[in-house]
Amino acid sequence: MTPVYSPYDHASPDLQPPPLRIEAWLDPVVDEVGHDPRSAYVETYWLPVLGPSTTWLLRRFATHLDDVPGGLELDQEDLARALGLGERSGPNAPFARTLKRCVDFDMAHWRQTSLAVRRYLPPLAGRHLRRLPESLQRRHARETSLSRPSVLTDRLRLHGRRLALSLLDYGEDRSAVEQQLMRWAFHPALASECASWALLEHARRRSAQAAHPARGAPSNVPTAAQSERRVEARLESPEAT
């Protein structure tokens, strides 16, 4: 893997390590389809790939960020000891290697003065699945087969449409909305589709408000938003999970 710079790489093992500031890494795509680090999915499938120390560190980060969503500073030595990683500091210490593993697997990345950590871990990619024992590979295939790909697509589409509509509400034009969705890692085709839908829905809402300023759109007129709610209801049904 490509080495990743960390401000702790050159810390002396004889010095007290500085506080570690963590903050949430917001990723609109992964946050929509990903898994909480404390979930059964992560324990079953990500743990064999990341290793127990990295998995437990990500879980601990998630708990801290639940308590302080804006980010916080952690005592590295105290956190390392709480995870059973010992008291030794420096770039070759177990805790430093565990932090680096978080970054190497794209679960966190360094910013200027903090470590941005994913709140949700993505579904396993093919290269990671191949590292699992065959029994877990088969189990993963069973659990994610059949309707699951379409459900993920529906969730991404629903999420993308909401984001696109919000961007239009903030004054962005269609081109800017589409470009922003692609910067958030939406597939170009899906970004274009979401931007087009949002433009029509935005115009429909403005027309409805102009025609009925006191009460909004007539209740007997079907809207694209109503179809979105039907998608949500399908996603929440037992068959979709």
ChimeraX attribute file (.defattr): number of C-alpha atoms within 10 A of each C-alpha:
attribute: neighborCount
match mode: 1-to-1
recipient: residues
	/A:1	5
	/A:2	5
	/A:3	8
	/A:4	12
	/A:5	11
	/A:6	18
	/A:7	14
	/A:8	16
	/A:9	14
	/A:10	10
	/A:11	15
	/A:12	12
	/A:13	13
	/A:14	9
	/A:15	9
	/A:16	14
	/A:17	16
	/A:18	14
	/A:19	13
	/A:20	16
	/A:21	15
	/A:22	23
	/A:23	23
	/A:24	21
	/A:25	16
	/A:26	14
	/A:27	14
	/A:28	17
	/A:29	17
	/A:30	18
	/A:31	16
	/A:32	16
	/A:33	17
	/A:34	19
	/A:35	17
	/A:36	18
	/A:37	25
	/A:38	17
	/A:39	12
	/A:40	11
	/A:41	17
	/A:42	23
	/A:43	16
	/A:44	14
	/A:45	21
	/A:46	22
	/A:47	17
	/A:48	17
	/A:49	18
	/A:50	19
	/A:51	13
	/A:52	15
	/A:53	21
	/A:54	23
	/A:55	22
	/A:56	18
	/A:57	20
	/A:58	25
	/A:59	18
	/A:60	17
	/A:61	22
	/A:62	22
	/A:63	15
	/A:64	17
	/A:65	18
	/A:66	13
	/A:67	11
	/A:68	12
	/A:69	13
	/A:70	10
	/A:71	19
	/A:72	17
	/A:73	13
	/A:74	15
	/A:75	13
	/A:76	19
	/A:77	19
	/A:78	13
	/A:79	17
	/A:80	21
	/A:81	13
	/A:82	13
	/A:83	15
	/A:84	12
	/A:85	17
	/A:86	15
	/A:87	15
	/A:88	18
	/A:89	21
	/A:90	19
	/A:91	19
	/A:92	14
	/A:93	15
	/A:94	18
	/A:95	26
	/A:96	19
	/A:97	16
	/A:98	23
	/A:99	21
	/A:100	24
	/A:101	19
	/A:102	20
	/A:103	20
	/A:104	16
	/A:105	13
	/A:106	13
	/A:107	21
	/A:108	22
	/A:109	20
	/A:110	16
	/A:111	12
	/A:112	7
	/A:113	10
	/A:114	18
	/A:115	21
	/A:116	19
	/A:117	24
	/A:118	25
	/A:119	26
	/A:120	24
	/A:121	22
	/A:122	20
	/A:123	17
	/A:124	16
	/A:125	8
	/A:126	8
	/A:127	8
	/A:128	14
	/A:129	20
	/A:130	13
	/A:131	13
	/A:132	18
	/A:133	11
	/A:134	11
	/A:135	8
	/A:136	16
	/A:137	14
	/A:138	12
	/A:139	13
	/A:140	17
	/A:141	11
	/A:142	10
	/A:143	11
	/A:144	12
	/A:145	11
	/A:146	10
	/A:147	12
	/A:148	14
	/A:149	11
	/A:150	12
	/A:151	17
	/A:152	15
	/A:153	13
	/A:154	17
	/A:155	18
	/A:156	22
	/A:157	19
	/A:158	18
	/A:159	16
	/A:160	27
	/A:161	25
	/A:162	17
	/A:163	19
	/A:164	30
	/A:165	22
	/A:166	15
	/A:167	20
	/A:168	17
	/A:169	12
	/A:170	9
	/A:171	10
	/A:172	15
	/A:173	14
	/A:174	19
	/A:175	11
	/A:176	15
	/A:177	25
	/A:178	25
	/A:179	16
	/A:180	18
	/A:181	24
	/A:182	16
	/A:183	12
	/A:184	16
	/A:185	14
	/A:186	20
	/A:187	13
	/A:188	14
	/A:189	11
	/A:190	18
	/A:191	25
	/A:192	21
	/A:193	16
	/A:194	26
	/A:195	29
	/A:196	19
	/A:197	17
	/A:198	26
	/A:199	17
	/A:200	13
	/A:201	17
	/A:202	17
	/A:203	11
	/A:204	15
	/A:205	15
	/A:206	15
	/A:207	14
	/A:208	15
	/A:209	15
	/A:210	12
	/A:211	13
	/A:212	12
	/A:213	11
	/A:214	8
	/A:215	10
	/A:216	14
	/A:217	19
	/A:218	11
	/A:219	8
	/A:220	6
	/A:221	7
	/A:222	10
	/A:223	13
	/A:224	12
	/A:225	14
	/A:226	11
	/A:227	11
	/A:228	16
	/A:229	12
	/A:230	11
	/A:231	16
	/A:232	14
	/A:233	11
	/A:234	15
	/A:235	16
	/A:236	11
	/A:237	9
	/A:238	7
	/A:239	9
	/A:240	13
	/A:241	12
